[in-house]
Structure formats: structure tokens, C-alpha cells
Amino acid sequence: MSDMKTNPEPAAARAGAQTGHAFVTDVAEIRRRARQHIQNGAVTDNYAADRDTVLRLLNEALATELVCVLRYKRHYYMAGGAVAEAIKGELLQHANEEQGHADQLAQRIVELGGSPNFDPKGLADRSHSEYVEGETLAEMLAEDLIAERIAIESYREIIQYLGTKDSTTRRLFESILAVEEEHAEDLRSMREDMLRRGRPAVGGSRDGSELQ
């Protein structure tokens, strides 16, 4: 009876060698590292980004989304008149989608071991976009469009910064960016259509007349 030699090489590594692909890393080592720093949550040893910078960017984006929610809500309630009725639904939808973005950003901050900053104090300073009310409906739509364009440019830069260093956060920003681009196109179209009609009406004034 011949002696049986034990192959110390992990099964996954042997399988990789047989298929011509080297296994990425040792599973046992991954398990050891995962148990070693469990308090770090999603942040593992091979997390390549600067976590403090990523958390700052996430909190700035969170503030940006919250400011957008407040501005859209204000414009939704202030919009009035025949033309505005066709627009209010879009404004409310945008507000709800921005709130969804804020929730996603807050969740990612927690996953990275940070604290989402919902403090109203300094919210406008942390936000990339501004809270501008506007007087007429045309002005409101213009301010919403400007804010979306600011968010689009900011998020594109964040995506470029993250690159492959934090693919999960990058994909989150990419998904948010896609919606912001849709918002910008919606606003551009609504504003141009309204201006063509020449009836930029907004919510009623105190005496019941429409503000122009």
C-alpha cells in the first residue's frame, strides 16, 4: 500500500491552478481579518479610499439632498395657477426622490462607521447647492435647475475621485447622478414649455390674485 501524501494547498487554490487562474487571496486570511476588526463594519483592511474624506463628501452630499428636498417642497406648495398644476406633481416627485437619496447617503455613512449629519445648523453651508426660494414659477424652476446642475457637476467629480478605491460608494453616487440628470432635463423642459406659453403663474398672493 503506497503512502498517501497530504496536499497542504487550499482546495480553492488547487482549483484555481487547475483552471489556469490564481486564486485572489487566502480565504483563511480573509476570515482572520474579518474577525479581527469587527467594529469597523464594512471598512476592511483592503479599503483603499481615505475614509475621512469619503465621509465628508457623503455628508456634504447628504446636506445637498436635504436642501433640495426643502426647496422642492417649498416650490410645490407655492406653485399655483393653471400652468402650475401640470408641474406640481413633478416637483413633489423630485422632492421624494431627493429624500430617498438622502436616506441612501445616510445609510452609507453608517456603513463606513461615520455619523450622518442632520443638524439644521450649518446645513446650507455643508450643501453644495443653495436654497433660493424664487418669486415666480419661472424663477423657482430656474433655481431648481441650477441646483440640479450643481449637484450633477459635484457628483461627477466625487465619482472620479472615488474611482476604484470605493466602488460601493461610487456606484451609489452614479445611481444618484442618473436621477439628478433626469431631474435637470425635466426642469429644463417644463421651464421652456411654461415660458413658451407666456403664463409664469405662481401661488396666490394674500389678496387672492396670482403672483406673476
Backbone as JSON, one array per atom type, in Angstrom:
{
  "sequence": "MSDMKTNPEPAAARAGAQTGHAFVTDVAEIRRRARQHIQNGAVTDNYAADRDTVLRLLNEALATELVCVLRYKRHYYMAGGAVAEAIKGELLQHANEEQGHADQLAQRIVELGGSPNFDPKGLADRSHSEYVEGETLAEMLAEDLIAERIAIESYREIIQYLGTKDSTTRRLFESILAVEEEHAEDLRSMREDMLRRGRPAVGGSRDGSELQ",
  "N": [[0.86, -1.2, 0.0], [0.71, 2.09, -0.96], [2.14, 5.16, 0.34], [0.04, 7.88, 1.23], [0.16, 11.18, 0.25], [-0.36, 14.24, 1.85], [-1.85, 17.11, 0.57], [-1.09, 20.32, 1.31], [-2.06, 22.59, 0.21], [-4.71, 24.95, -0.15], [-8.04, 24.0, -1.09], [-9.41, 25.75, -2.79], [-7.32, 27.12, -3.96], [-6.01, 25.09, -5.31], [-8.01, 24.43, -7.13], [-8.04, 26.77, -8.59], [-5.53, 26.68, -9.76], [-5.82, 24.52, -11.44], [-7.6, 25.44, -13.31], [-6.17, 27.4, -14.46], [-6.24, 29.93, -13.36], [-5.08, 32.0, -10.88], [-5.91, 31.97, -7.45], [-7.42, 34.73, -5.78], [-6.81, 35.55, -3.09], [-5.95, 34.24, 0.18], [-8.44, 32.39, 1.68], [-8.62, 31.75, 4.38], [-7.1, 33.78, 5.52], [-8.65, 36.0, 4.9], [-10.87, 35.43, 6.48], [-9.7, 35.59, 9.0], [-8.95, 38.31, 9.18], [-11.45, 39.5, 8.97], [-12.63, 38.8, 11.39], [-10.98, 40.1, 13.15], [-11.27, 42.92, 13.3], [-14.02, 43.62, 13.84], [-15.53, 45.77, 14.65], [-15.29, 47.68, 12.75], [-17.11, 47.37, 10.75], [-18.18, 47.71, 7.46], [-15.73, 48.56, 6.58], [-12.89, 47.24, 5.59], [-9.52, 45.79, 5.7], [-8.51, 46.1, 3.14], [-9.7, 48.36, 2.17], [-9.43, 51.05, 0.13], [-9.77, 53.81, -0.07], [-9.57, 57.17, 1.32], [-11.0, 57.24, 4.28], [-12.0, 59.3, 5.95], [-12.19, 61.47, 4.21], [-14.04, 60.46, 2.36], [-16.29, 60.17, 4.02], [-16.74, 62.85, 4.64], [-17.42, 63.86, 2.11], [-19.72, 62.37, 1.63], [-21.4, 63.35, 3.67], [-21.59, 66.01, 2.89], [-22.92, 65.66, 0.47], [-25.26, 64.57, 1.49], [-26.29, 66.81, 2.87], [-26.7, 68.44, 0.65], [-28.74, 67.06, -0.7], [-30.79, 67.21, 1.23], [-31.27, 69.96, 1.37], [-32.23, 70.29, -1.2], [-34.6, 68.84, -1.02], [-36.08, 70.47, 0.74], [-36.26, 72.84, -0.77], [-37.64, 71.99, -3.1], [-40.03, 71.17, -1.9], [-41.02, 73.57, -0.89], [-41.43, 74.97, -3.28], [-43.31, 73.32, -4.45], [-45.57, 73.68, -2.79], [-45.98, 76.4, -3.12], [-46.49, 76.78, -5.78], [-48.98, 77.7, -8.06], [-52.02, 78.16, -10.01], [-53.15, 77.6, -13.42], [-51.13, 76.64, -15.16], [-49.22, 75.77, -13.35], [-50.38, 73.56, -12.15], [-49.87, 71.38, -13.77], [-47.26, 71.03, -13.25], [-46.76, 70.69, -10.55], [-46.94, 68.01, -9.66], [-44.59, 66.9, -10.67], [-42.67, 68.34, -9.23], [-43.17, 67.47, -6.61], [-42.59, 64.76, -6.89], [-39.84, 64.93, -7.46], [-38.94, 65.96, -5.01], [-39.49, 63.81, -3.3], [-37.82, 61.86, -4.39], [-35.33, 63.01, -3.94], [-35.31, 62.9, -1.17], [-35.16, 60.16, -0.86], [-32.57, 59.76, -1.87], [-31.12, 61.07, 0.13], [-31.59, 59.36, 2.28], [-30.28, 57.04, 1.39], [-27.63, 57.94, 1.27], [-27.17, 58.56, 3.96], [-27.35, 56.01, 5.07], [-25.12, 54.79, 3.89], [-23.06, 56.26, 5.05], [-23.23, 55.4, 7.71], [-22.59, 52.7, 7.31], [-19.91, 52.95, 6.74], [-18.9, 53.54, 9.16], [-19.33, 56.11, 10.09], [-21.13, 59.13, 11.1], [-24.21, 60.29, 10.11], [-24.88, 63.64, 9.3], [-27.44, 65.44, 10.31], [-27.95, 67.86, 11.38], [-29.66, 70.88, 11.53], [-28.35, 73.28, 11.83], [-25.92, 74.92, 10.06], [-26.53, 73.54, 7.79], [-27.01, 74.66, 5.23], [-24.47, 75.6, 4.68], [-22.97, 73.27, 4.47], [-24.1, 72.11, 2.26], [-23.8, 71.69, -1.27], [-25.43, 72.83, -3.2], [-27.64, 75.71, -3.3], [-30.19, 77.19, -1.19], [-32.63, 78.75, -2.63], [-35.45, 80.66, -2.89], [-37.07, 81.95, -4.92], [-39.41, 83.94, -6.79], [-41.39, 84.03, -8.89], [-42.96, 81.33, -10.74], [-41.37, 80.64, -12.9], [-38.88, 81.54, -12.0], [-38.56, 79.87, -9.8], [-38.39, 77.32, -11.0], [-36.07, 77.76, -12.43], [-34.17, 78.08, -10.38], [-34.3, 75.56, -9.23], [-33.33, 74.05, -11.36], [-30.73, 75.08, -11.62], [-29.68, 74.25, -9.18], [-29.75, 71.47, -9.53], [-27.93, 71.19, -11.6], [-25.61, 71.97, -10.31], [-25.37, 69.92, -8.41], [-25.05, 67.75, -10.16], [-22.55, 68.3, -11.37], [-20.9, 68.29, -9.09], [-21.24, 65.66, -8.12], [-20.25, 64.17, -10.24], [-17.54, 64.8, -10.07], [-16.96, 63.69, -7.57], [-17.39, 60.98, -8.12], [-15.31, 60.54, -9.95], [-13.16, 60.97, -8.24], [-13.45, 58.85, -6.4], [-13.17, 56.55, -7.98], [-11.75, 53.4, -8.31], [-11.33, 53.03, -5.67], [-13.35, 52.97, -3.77], [-15.74, 51.24, -4.61], [-18.4, 50.7, -3.98], [-19.5, 53.05, -2.8], [-19.02, 54.69, -4.97], [-20.75, 53.58, -6.93], [-23.16, 54.16, -5.7], [-23.22, 56.97, -5.86], [-23.23, 57.17, -8.63], [-25.73, 56.11, -9.28], [-27.4, 57.99, -8.06], [-26.62, 60.27, -9.46], [-27.6, 59.69, -12.03], [-30.36, 60.01, -11.66], [-30.46, 62.7, -10.93], [-29.69, 63.87, -13.31], [-31.89, 63.25, -14.87], [-33.8, 64.78, -13.51], [-32.83, 67.37, -14.06], [-33.23, 67.54, -16.82], [-36.01, 67.27, -16.94], [-36.79, 69.62, -15.61], [-35.7, 71.61, -17.26], [-37.2, 71.17, -19.58], [-39.84, 71.61, -18.61], [-39.7, 74.28, -17.79], [-39.05, 75.64, -20.18], [-41.31, 75.02, -21.69], [-43.29, 76.29, -20.19], [-42.5, 78.96, -20.38], [-42.86, 79.36, -23.08], [-45.58, 79.33, -23.26], [-46.08, 81.66, -21.99], [-47.14, 82.25, -19.5], [-46.23, 82.61, -16.64], [-47.25, 81.72, -13.86], [-47.64, 81.73, -10.26], [-48.13, 80.57, -6.86], [-51.05, 81.84, -5.15], [-51.39, 85.26, -4.08], [-51.65, 87.18, -0.99], [-54.01, 88.58, -1.31], [-55.44, 87.0, -2.91], [-54.97, 87.11, -5.62], [-53.01, 85.97, -8.48], [-49.49, 85.58, -8.32], [-47.18, 87.05, -10.5]],
  "CA": [[0.0, 0.0, 0.0], [1.56, 3.28, -1.07], [1.85, 6.26, 1.27], [-0.76, 8.98, 0.66], [0.69, 12.49, 0.65], [-1.37, 15.28, 2.07], [-1.57, 18.37, -0.11], [-1.47, 21.41, 2.22], [-2.59, 23.72, -0.56], [-6.17, 25.07, -0.03], [-8.79, 23.47, -2.23], [-9.72, 26.83, -3.74], [-6.11, 27.44, -4.71], [-5.79, 23.98, -6.23], [-8.98, 24.58, -8.21], [-7.6, 27.88, -9.42], [-4.38, 26.25, -10.55], [-6.29, 23.61, -12.47], [-8.29, 26.22, -14.35], [-5.27, 28.39, -15.01], [-6.44, 31.24, -12.72], [-4.61, 32.01, -9.49], [-6.92, 32.47, -6.53], [-7.09, 36.11, -5.42], [-6.16, 35.61, -1.79], [-6.19, 33.1, 1.05], [-9.73, 32.51, 2.35], [-8.38, 31.72, 5.82], [-6.63, 35.11, 5.92], [-9.81, 36.89, 4.85], [-11.68, 35.15, 7.66], [-9.0, 36.1, 10.18], [-9.05, 39.77, 9.2], [-12.85, 39.87, 9.2], [-12.91, 38.66, 12.82], [-10.07, 40.9, 13.95], [-11.73, 44.3, 13.5], [-15.45, 43.6, 13.52], [-16.15, 47.06, 14.95], [-15.16, 48.56, 11.59], [-18.22, 47.16, 9.83], [-17.87, 47.48, 6.05], [-14.37, 49.02, 6.28], [-11.93, 46.16, 5.78], [-8.12, 46.21, 5.54], [-8.2, 46.47, 1.75], [-10.44, 49.58, 1.78], [-8.34, 51.86, -0.42], [-10.05, 55.25, -0.04], [-9.39, 57.9, 2.58], [-12.34, 57.15, 4.86], [-12.44, 60.61, 6.46], [-12.58, 62.27, 3.05], [-15.28, 59.9, 1.82], [-17.37, 60.52, 4.94], [-17.02, 64.28, 4.47], [-18.13, 64.02, 0.84], [-21.06, 61.81, 1.81], [-22.2, 64.26, 4.48], [-21.88, 67.19, 2.06], [-23.97, 65.25, -0.46], [-26.48, 64.46, 2.3], [-26.79, 68.17, 3.06], [-27.17, 68.9, -0.66], [-30.03, 66.43, -0.96], [-31.78, 67.73, 2.17], [-31.6, 71.32, 0.92], [-33.06, 70.14, -2.39], [-35.93, 68.42, -0.56], [-36.75, 71.64, 1.29], [-36.56, 73.79, -1.84], [-38.7, 71.41, -3.92], [-41.28, 71.19, -1.13], [-41.49, 74.96, -0.87], [-41.92, 75.3, -4.62], [-44.53, 72.53, -4.66], [-46.7, 74.31, -2.1], [-46.19, 77.77, -3.59], [-46.92, 76.8, -7.19], [-50.42, 77.8, -8.24], [-52.44, 78.57, -11.35], [-53.43, 76.52, -14.38], [-49.88, 76.08, -15.66], [-48.51, 75.12, -12.24], [-51.0, 72.28, -11.82], [-49.21, 70.34, -14.55], [-45.87, 70.96, -12.81], [-46.67, 70.36, -9.13], [-46.68, 66.58, -9.48], [-43.17, 66.66, -10.91], [-41.91, 68.9, -8.12], [-43.33, 66.58, -5.47], [-41.83, 63.55, -7.19], [-38.43, 65.26, -7.28], [-38.7, 66.08, -3.57], [-39.49, 62.46, -2.73], [-36.62, 61.16, -4.85], [-34.18, 63.58, -3.23], [-35.34, 62.34, 0.18], [-34.63, 58.81, -0.99], [-31.12, 59.88, -1.99], [-30.6, 61.41, 1.46], [-31.63, 58.14, 3.09], [-29.22, 56.15, 0.92], [-26.35, 58.52, 1.68], [-27.05, 58.4, 5.42], [-27.08, 54.6, 5.32], [-23.72, 54.5, 3.51], [-22.21, 56.87, 6.08], [-23.24, 54.49, 8.85], [-21.86, 51.5, 6.91], [-18.48, 53.25, 6.78], [-18.53, 53.85, 10.53], [-19.49, 57.53, 10.37], [-22.41, 59.61, 11.63], [-24.86, 61.23, 9.18], [-25.1, 64.95, 9.92], [-28.75, 66.02, 10.0], [-28.08, 69.08, 12.16], [-30.09, 72.02, 10.7], [-27.33, 74.33, 11.93], [-24.85, 74.73, 9.1], [-26.97, 72.7, 6.67], [-26.79, 75.39, 3.97], [-23.03, 75.71, 4.45], [-22.47, 71.96, 4.05], [-24.69, 71.77, 0.97], [-23.19, 72.25, -2.48], [-26.44, 73.68, -3.83], [-28.17, 76.76, -2.42], [-31.64, 77.26, -1.0], [-33.13, 80.02, -3.16], [-36.89, 80.46, -3.0], [-37.66, 82.39, -6.18], [-40.69, 84.63, -6.64], [-42.31, 83.5, -9.88], [-42.76, 79.93, -11.03], [-40.21, 80.56, -13.79], [-37.69, 81.68, -11.16], [-38.44, 78.66, -8.98], [-37.88, 76.25, -11.85], [-34.69, 78.1, -12.77], [-33.34, 77.78, -9.21], [-34.24, 74.09, -9.11], [-32.46, 73.57, -12.43], [-29.37, 75.46, -11.26], [-29.27, 73.36, -8.09], [-29.51, 70.15, -10.09], [-26.68, 71.26, -12.37], [-24.52, 72.0, -9.33], [-25.26, 68.56, -7.88], [-24.52, 66.89, -11.22], [-21.11, 68.54, -11.51], [-20.24, 67.85, -7.86], [-21.27, 64.2, -8.02], [-19.33, 63.65, -11.24], [-16.18, 64.93, -9.53], [-16.83, 62.71, -6.5], [-17.27, 59.68, -8.78], [-13.95, 60.46, -10.48], [-12.25, 60.85, -7.1], [-13.57, 57.53, -5.79], [-12.59, 55.58, -8.9], [-11.85, 52.02, -7.83], [-10.96, 52.99, -4.25], [-14.55, 52.6, -3.01], [-16.68, 51.0, -5.7], [-19.78, 50.73, -3.47], [-19.89, 54.46, -2.72], [-19.05, 55.23, -6.34], [-21.99, 53.15, -7.58], [-24.25, 54.92, -5.09], [-23.23, 58.31, -6.47], [-23.6, 57.02, -10.03], [-27.18, 55.93, -9.35], [-28.0, 59.29, -7.72], [-26.33, 61.16, -10.57], [-28.52, 59.4, -13.14], [-31.66, 60.61, -11.34], [-30.31, 64.16, -10.98], [-29.68, 64.26, -14.72], [-33.3, 63.21, -15.3], [-34.44, 65.96, -12.92], [-32.4, 68.57, -14.79], [-33.89, 67.54, -18.13], [-37.43, 67.54, -16.68], [-36.93, 71.04, -15.26], [-35.44, 72.39, -18.47], [-38.35, 71.03, -20.46], [-41.01, 72.27, -18.01], [-39.5, 75.74, -17.79], [-39.16, 76.13, -21.55], [-42.71, 74.91, -22.11], [-44.05, 77.31, -19.5], [-42.15, 80.27, -20.94], [-43.47, 79.45, -24.4], [-46.99, 79.68, -23.06], [-46.12, 83.05, -21.54], [-48.01, 82.41, -18.33], [-45.47, 82.18, -15.47], [-48.02, 81.97, -12.65], [-47.19, 81.06, -9.05], [-49.17, 80.53, -5.84], [-51.82, 83.06, -4.94], [-50.92, 86.23, -3.09], [-52.54, 87.3, 0.17], [-55.33, 89.11, -1.69], [-56.11, 86.02, -3.76], [-54.55, 87.2, -7.02], [-51.84, 85.17, -8.77], [-48.25, 86.31, -8.45], [-46.6, 86.89, -11.83]],
  "C": [[0.89, 1.24, 0.0], [1.15, 4.34, -0.09], [1.07, 7.34, 0.54], [-0.21, 10.3, 1.17], [-0.43, 13.49, 0.78], [-0.96, 16.56, 1.37], [-2.03, 19.52, 0.77], [-2.1, 22.59, 1.5], [-4.1, 23.78, -0.44], [-6.86, 24.59, -1.29], [-9.07, 24.53, -3.26], [-8.52, 27.17, -4.6], [-5.81, 26.35, -5.72], [-6.74, 24.08, -7.43], [-8.57, 25.69, -9.16], [-6.45, 27.49, -10.32], [-4.81, 25.36, -11.7], [-6.96, 24.36, -13.62], [-7.4, 27.28, -14.97], [-5.42, 29.77, -14.42], [-6.0, 31.15, -11.27], [-5.69, 32.58, -8.6], [-6.48, 33.83, -5.99], [-6.32, 36.19, -4.11], [-6.56, 34.4, -0.97], [-7.49, 33.31, 1.82], [-9.55, 32.56, 3.86], [-7.93, 33.09, 6.33], [-7.77, 36.12, 5.89], [-10.67, 36.7, 6.1], [-11.03, 35.71, 8.92], [-9.14, 37.61, 10.29], [-10.47, 40.23, 9.5], [-13.2, 39.8, 10.68], [-12.12, 39.64, 13.67], [-10.61, 42.29, 14.27], [-13.21, 44.41, 13.16], [-16.13, 44.93, 13.79], [-16.09, 48.01, 13.76], [-16.23, 48.34, 10.53], [-17.76, 46.87, 8.42], [-16.44, 47.87, 5.69], [-13.38, 47.91, 6.62], [-10.52, 46.66, 5.48], [-7.8, 46.64, 4.11], [-9.05, 47.64, 1.24], [-9.41, 50.63, 1.38], [-8.55, 53.37, -0.32], [-9.68, 55.86, 1.3], [-10.77, 58.01, 3.22], [-12.85, 58.5, 5.34], [-12.91, 61.5, 5.32], [-13.9, 61.78, 2.48], [-16.47, 60.25, 2.71], [-17.73, 61.99, 4.82], [-17.82, 64.51, 3.19], [-19.56, 63.49, 0.94], [-21.94, 62.74, 2.62], [-22.51, 65.56, 3.73], [-22.98, 66.86, 1.05], [-25.3, 65.09, 0.27], [-27.11, 65.83, 2.52], [-27.36, 68.72, 1.76], [-28.55, 68.35, -0.96], [-31.12, 66.98, -0.04], [-32.21, 69.14, 1.79], [-32.5, 71.25, -0.31], [-34.47, 69.71, -2.02], [-36.71, 69.64, -0.08], [-37.15, 72.63, 0.2], [-37.69, 73.27, -2.72], [-40.04, 71.45, -3.19], [-41.86, 72.59, -1.1], [-42.1, 75.34, -2.21], [-43.21, 74.54, -4.93], [-45.72, 73.22, -4.03], [-46.99, 75.72, -2.6], [-46.73, 77.82, -5.02], [-48.44, 76.8, -7.27], [-50.76, 78.26, -9.64], [-52.55, 77.37, -12.27], [-52.15, 75.84, -14.86], [-49.19, 75.26, -14.57], [-49.09, 73.75, -11.91], [-50.34, 71.12, -12.56], [-47.78, 70.1, -14.08], [-45.74, 70.44, -11.38], [-46.34, 68.89, -8.88], [-45.21, 66.24, -9.68], [-42.32, 67.17, -9.76], [-41.98, 68.0, -6.88], [-42.55, 65.28, -5.68], [-40.33, 63.79, -6.99], [-38.08, 65.34, -5.79], [-38.6, 64.7, -2.93], [-38.25, 61.68, -3.14], [-35.37, 61.7, -4.18], [-34.14, 63.08, -1.78], [-34.82, 60.91, 0.17], [-33.12, 58.81, -1.12], [-30.5, 60.17, -0.63], [-30.56, 60.17, 2.34], [-30.51, 57.18, 2.68], [-27.84, 56.64, 1.35], [-26.12, 58.34, 3.18], [-26.71, 56.95, 5.77], [-25.63, 54.25, 4.99], [-22.76, 55.09, 4.53], [-22.11, 55.95, 7.28], [-22.44, 53.23, 8.53], [-20.35, 51.71, 6.98], [-18.02, 53.69, 8.17], [-18.62, 55.32, 10.89], [-20.87, 57.85, 10.93], [-23.02, 60.58, 10.64], [-25.22, 62.52, 9.91], [-26.42, 65.54, 9.44], [-28.97, 67.34, 10.75], [-28.5, 70.24, 11.25], [-29.07, 73.16, 10.72], [-26.19, 74.01, 10.97], [-25.24, 73.9, 7.89], [-26.68, 73.38, 5.33], [-25.31, 75.51, 3.64], [-22.44, 74.38, 3.96], [-22.95, 71.58, 2.66], [-23.93, 72.41, -0.19], [-24.16, 73.18, -3.19], [-27.0, 74.66, -2.8], [-29.69, 76.63, -2.28], [-32.09, 78.66, -1.43], [-34.61, 79.83, -3.46], [-37.45, 80.8, -4.37], [-39.03, 83.01, -5.94], [-41.73, 84.08, -7.62], [-42.03, 82.02, -10.11], [-41.55, 79.73, -11.94], [-38.92, 80.65, -12.99], [-37.47, 80.44, -10.31], [-37.86, 77.52, -9.79], [-36.42, 76.5, -12.23], [-33.76, 77.76, -11.61], [-33.21, 76.27, -8.99], [-33.28, 73.51, -10.15], [-30.99, 73.88, -12.12], [-28.84, 74.52, -10.17], [-28.96, 71.96, -8.6], [-28.2, 70.13, -10.87], [-25.47, 71.29, -11.44], [-24.28, 70.6, -8.76], [-24.64, 67.62, -8.91], [-23.0, 67.05, -11.34], [-20.35, 68.04, -10.28], [-20.14, 66.34, -7.8], [-20.35, 63.56, -9.07], [-17.88, 63.71, -10.73], [-15.95, 63.92, -8.41], [-16.63, 61.31, -7.08], [-15.85, 59.49, -9.32], [-12.94, 60.29, -9.36], [-12.26, 59.43, -6.54], [-12.95, 56.45, -6.68], [-12.83, 54.15, -8.46], [-11.55, 51.9, -6.34], [-12.13, 52.62, -3.35], [-15.67, 52.43, -4.03], [-18.13, 51.06, -5.23], [-20.29, 52.16, -3.39], [-19.95, 55.08, -4.1], [-20.33, 54.84, -7.04], [-23.2, 53.87, -7.0], [-24.35, 56.3, -5.73], [-23.62, 58.23, -7.95], [-25.11, 56.86, -10.18], [-27.9, 57.23, -9.03], [-27.81, 60.26, -8.87], [-27.3, 60.95, -11.73], [-29.88, 60.04, -12.91], [-31.57, 62.13, -11.41], [-30.29, 64.66, -12.42], [-31.1, 64.23, -15.29], [-34.05, 64.43, -14.77], [-34.11, 67.22, -13.73], [-33.11, 68.65, -16.14], [-35.38, 67.83, -17.97], [-37.64, 69.04, -16.44], [-36.71, 71.94, -16.47], [-36.65, 72.36, -19.39], [-39.58, 71.76, -19.91], [-40.89, 73.78, -18.09], [-39.64, 76.3, -19.2], [-40.6, 76.09, -22.04], [-43.55, 76.0, -21.47], [-43.78, 78.69, -20.08], [-42.74, 80.44, -22.34], [-44.94, 79.84, -24.29], [-47.15, 81.12, -22.59], [-47.0, 83.28, -20.35], [-47.28, 81.91, -17.08], [-46.2, 82.49, -14.17], [-47.45, 81.19, -11.48], [-48.29, 81.17, -8.03], [-49.81, 81.88, -5.55], [-51.24, 83.97, -3.9], [-51.94, 86.33, -1.97], [-53.92, 87.81, -0.22], [-56.04, 88.18, -2.67], [-55.71, 86.08, -5.21], [-53.3, 86.36, -7.21], [-50.62, 86.07, -8.88], [-47.67, 86.04, -9.83], [-45.08, 86.97, -11.77]]
}
